[in-house]
Amino acid sequence: MFYRENGQFKTSYAADQAIFPIAQDRWGVLMLLAIAVVAVPLIADEYMLRAILIPFLILALAALGVNILVGYCGQISLGSGAFMAVGAYAAYNFSVRIDGFPLIPAVLMGGVFAALVGIFFGVPSLRVKGLYLAVATLAAQFFCDWAFLRIKWLTNDSASGTVSVSKLKALTLPVESPLQKYFFCLAFLVVFGLLAKNLVRSAIGREWMAIRDMDVAASVIGIRPMYAKLTAFAVSSFIVGVAGALWGFIHLGSWEPAAFSIDRSFQLLFMVIIGGMGSIMGSFFGAAFIVILPIVINQSLPWLGGLVGVAVSTAALTHTEQIVFGALIVWFLIVEPHGLARLWSVGKQKLRLWPFPH
């Protein structure tokens, strides 16, 4: 009964096609935004902002981009870390080579260059699919790792590939404190989340889903596979590149190519699998799960070890984290392939009928 939409009549086509046509969804989203804007700054300390909230916002944005390609278009990609690296280093080059180049355009230009690289490495998707496409996108990861280590011009002649940024400003406002960085990342996530939600509901979004479900049937009904797949690579790489620029500029401040290694690509793919493929909400669930779970393990395992008198080493914590991640991915693939987003949908469906029998 809490989630029934009885009596919520739509009197226009625009109202029926709204992003959140049910009042409960609208109020829920507004409540979450109010908590994020008002409550979090009041209760979150510097550690929570730096270690949890800012990484969550940036990784949720990156998972959103990966979900568009993998979840909505069905194109497997293992090069997301490379696209994040392209976005970070492209934004860095714009900021250091052009005097006074603004922060927001630099971040967006990082996304543009990541989109161009994504289109280039997405060309094999026109001929191959599945495991072969995953290997083709993996080539982007190895190529970018090599390029940012060996081509010194890309890192402003840095010997080790390490670069750093400081004194960030957005629209004449400083972006230096953890709270300012949190609001900066939150603004990007909200804007891109709404854009992605609208995009997957549009004609191009339906083309992506048709290609995902059966590309041969999609081409028979007039959908151009080349256009659909390359636009999915472009949009996905653009969003991932913006997330990479934010990860370098806002979260790290100083970084090297290892910050965007293949581990980052797998991490983003795990977020999509656990959160739910083909779901905008699933990207947020997956990012929250990946960010919070290591913290829970690092806090709870030493405490449990202390209860039984066993010292838990740092290596044991790392191995336990990897074991738990692997087990959860296998569990989700077998038991609930649609991830946490599916569980959320089932819960909302049950609320429509509660307290009556299902």
GIDA-V58565 format. One record per pair of residues at least 12 apart in sequence whose C-alpha atoms are under 6 Angstrom apart, sorted by the first residue. I is the first residue (numbers start at 1). J is the second residue. Records with the same first field share a line. If there is no record, write none. Layout:
I = J + J
This chain:
1 = 351 + 352 + 353 + 354
2 = 351
3 = 351 + 352
4 = 352
54 = 182
56 = 287
58 = 243
59 = 287
60 = 283 + 284 + 287
61 = 189 + 243
62 = 240 + 243
63 = 268 + 283
64 = 283
65 = 236 + 239 + 240
66 = 236
67 = 272
68 = 236
69 = 232 + 236
71 = 277 + 278
72 = 208 + 209 + 278
73 = 208 + 209 + 212
74 = 212
76 = 134
77 = 134 + 137
78 = 134 + 137 + 138 + 265
79 = 137 + 138 + 140 + 141 + 265
80 = 265
81 = 260 + 261 + 264 + 265
82 = 141 + 144
83 = 114 + 241
84 = 240 + 241 + 244
85 = 244 + 260
86 = 114
87 = 110 + 111 + 114 + 241 + 242 + 244 + 245
88 = 244 + 245 + 248
90 = 110
91 = 106 + 107 + 110
94 = 106
103 = 170
107 = 242 + 245
110 = 241
111 = 238 + 241 + 242
112 = 238
114 = 237 + 238 + 241
115 = 234 + 237 + 238
118 = 233 + 234 + 237
119 = 230 + 233 + 234
149 = 161
161 = 256
162 = 255 + 256
163 = 254 + 255
164 = 253 + 254
165 = 253
208 = 228
271 = 286 + 287
274 = 286 + 339
275 = 339 + 340 + 341
276 = 338 + 339 + 340 + 341
277 = 338
282 = 341
